[in-house]
Amino acid sequence: MTVTPQEHACAPAQEVLWWVQHRSARKDVYNLTWRLTVSGLETEPLTHAWRLVTARHEALRTGFARRGDALVRQVRPAAEARSLVDVNEASWPAPFPADPEALLDELAALLHAEPFDLARAPLARLTLLNVAGRQELLVTVHHAVLDGWALHLVLAELDEAYGAVRSAVTAGEDPDGLTPERVFAELPVPYADFAERAGRPVPPESLAYWRAALSGARAAALLPDGPPRPGRDGAVVRHRLTRAASAAVPTVAHRVGSTHFAVLLGAVRAVLAAGGATGRTGIGVVVANRTSAADQSVVGYCAHNVVLADAVAPGDTLDAVAGRARDALWESLPHQHVGFDRVVDELPAADAEGLGAMPPVLITHHGRIGGGLTLGGAPARLLPSPSSTARCQLVIGISEEGVDTDVEIEYDAATLSEATVRAFLADVEETLTRSAGAPDTAVHAIGVRTRATAGAGAGTRQPAAAGPAGQPAAALPRSAGEPAAELLEFWRATLGVPVGADDDFFHLGGHSLQVLSLIDTVEGNTGRRLDVTEWLDRPTPRRMAELLGLQAAAPAAPPAGTKATAPPAPAATPSTGGLAVLAEGTPDGRWLHLIPGAATGRLPYRELADALPDDWRITVQENAEDTENAEDPAGAADTGDPDETAHTVAAMADRHLARLTAAEGTPDVLAGWSMGGLLAHAVAARLEAAGAPCPPLLLLDPPAPEAVRRARPTDFLSFTESALRGAGAEALRPAVLALGDSTEREARLLTALLRVAGARGAEARPDALSAHAALHRRHVAAMSGHVAAERVAAPALLVAADLDEEGVAQWRARCAGALSVVRLSTDHYGLLRGRPAREVARLADRLAARPGRPDAAQPAEEPLPLATR
């Protein structure tokens, strides 16, 4: 029975975050991840504890929906907590073949960046990572449901619930019998009360206060330190102030009678003013907005931004600036419940323009939030944020740990370098230290390296001019004949070797995962979509530049000694109609048609194609889902077809047959690797059933038919395991991998593994791998339970690598004609690489030998050890 979620009004700040997320290119811009070092946590009690906390707090069961022009919170029932939440887990035992810390860093960054669907609760997830004895817990939430204060409360309760679960288990009690009411002494404070108060009309006296306080102010920001950096978004610097600077904060605070935060706010303003942000300037301040004891216990999103303005005169000392910051914080306190987002539209036009909709510089005082936590009875230490997005130019977070002050700055890496941010921090430290010892020192007399400005658009990126069809203008210039230097640089960065205009991507050592990385990089930096099918027919920088419209199209001869590739199809004709041409061959040459394995496409066959004689025509059958989603890469992660019966081996074989018969003529050899072998056999059976000519079959290490018939999807290698084996990084296979049903999460974990190992595909991006993971799952599901009962009369050659003798016998039973079996000394994934690929090419050439034709020439190198029966 489906229970309709309860709907409640949103707080205004929640609506702001919802709208910002939907307008942002990066959908993780308001993800909040606390990366915690932990020890001894166990997944099962942690899962029970997380469900108890989720059942207790409506914020952890909240999604959002539009109702006309309004946004509402949809809260799932507490009883659904067990089905709503789980704990993701991945584990690698010691010894780990790469740097464990590097893997944990990559995993934190990539898993943090997985976006939430704001319509689907919960907007929170836990991931427990164990790498060679190092344990970390990633707690990722969307800011629209929790702020930092609330997340601290949640983690304190998670520790309490974890202890209760462990105690119940020790007492022999089923932890499923625990309820929030039994575990926690007090009832939670409803968030709905806060949201209702926050949504009330702005009091006239508060609006009048903010209009006066912000009159004549302009936004302060750092000057960009160079041209925009394409492909960069956000980065984080975490810095502990020097002991002298940390000690200066209470010294100045004591002199002026202020909080530590007022002194730090004053120091930031003083540095910006000394750097050039003159006049009356505004700085954003994140306020907790929890003015009552009840509000301080609310688990939800309460914080928002206000803007405080001041003018630093030439003779002002830090004491003077900090004193005015103290006064502004106190005077604004009765009005801080009205966020800047509700004020800016009510300001005079000049003030609204000068400040902008979002302050470029935001400062927030975390105090001891995130400190002093325990989980499972052991300390849980908060590590630097793994965020790689920038909400504005600078978000300055200040935390205190004992006598130390930690500053974490999230910054816009497209306009600022890390060196610029660290120079700004050094200026803040120098201002604090000098002012503590010499309180009469004018802040403008303290030399700063920071360069700042103020006014409309301060600190923001310049928008790109519109390109074709409303796309951003290409970052690369057109050229008359040669690809732009930047395009060649993208290639060089991906492949790690020098690149010429007519170099073949695959001849330079490129492979399938690097293709995804290169395309993502080029499309992201040019704003143009590449027709990948067209480009793969001639995979050179020159052809890529032609297809992207970044140079004048000019025919180019292939490099000397390489096989002639297919010419580009006419613009008005579909590129291949589902058949990709790897090599044109000659008019009287032979024809090899290949069917790909699960979620692989044409790329694994490149070395095999290169090893065949030049007269061969070589085609590859595109996966139906690949073709259907060619114009919509995002759709490749969906089912690709509303009819789930289309995702069966039989249905795929029917589609492959239709496209093959639509081509002119009959191949000399029909081949397939892995699942492609299973499909090739099914296509051959259909050809024979229709009375059509059936070419000889080349089955390359296909799965055993009976094993497939008995298999469930979980019996096959996961996408991660399959990709690691294909990349030669099988040693990185996790011992435990439980990531739910998210293909994107699996792709992110795989990306982290490939990066830390420096394996093939280390440059691939998770969004490019996610669609392949989804396709892999569909293909695995298609193979599960498939019955390959047909017997094929065409001659066949079975090349075995991982296929065992029982599997060979099963294939013999399904081949009524002559079947030859060759076993090569390699594994399933090595069969299409190096010497094994060349040996397969030699076998294919012999399989296709026709009466009256001389046998194919023997290869120059000695064949691999093999056994033929």
Order of alpha helices (4+ residues) and beta strands (2+ residues): beta-alpha-beta-alpha-beta-beta-alpha-beta-alpha-beta-beta-alpha-alpha-alpha-alpha-beta-beta-alpha-alpha-beta-beta-alpha-alpha-alpha-beta-beta-beta-beta-beta-beta-alpha-beta-alpha-alpha-alpha-alpha-beta-beta-alpha-beta-alpha-alpha-beta-alpha-beta-alpha-alpha-beta-alpha-alpha-beta-alpha-beta-alpha-beta
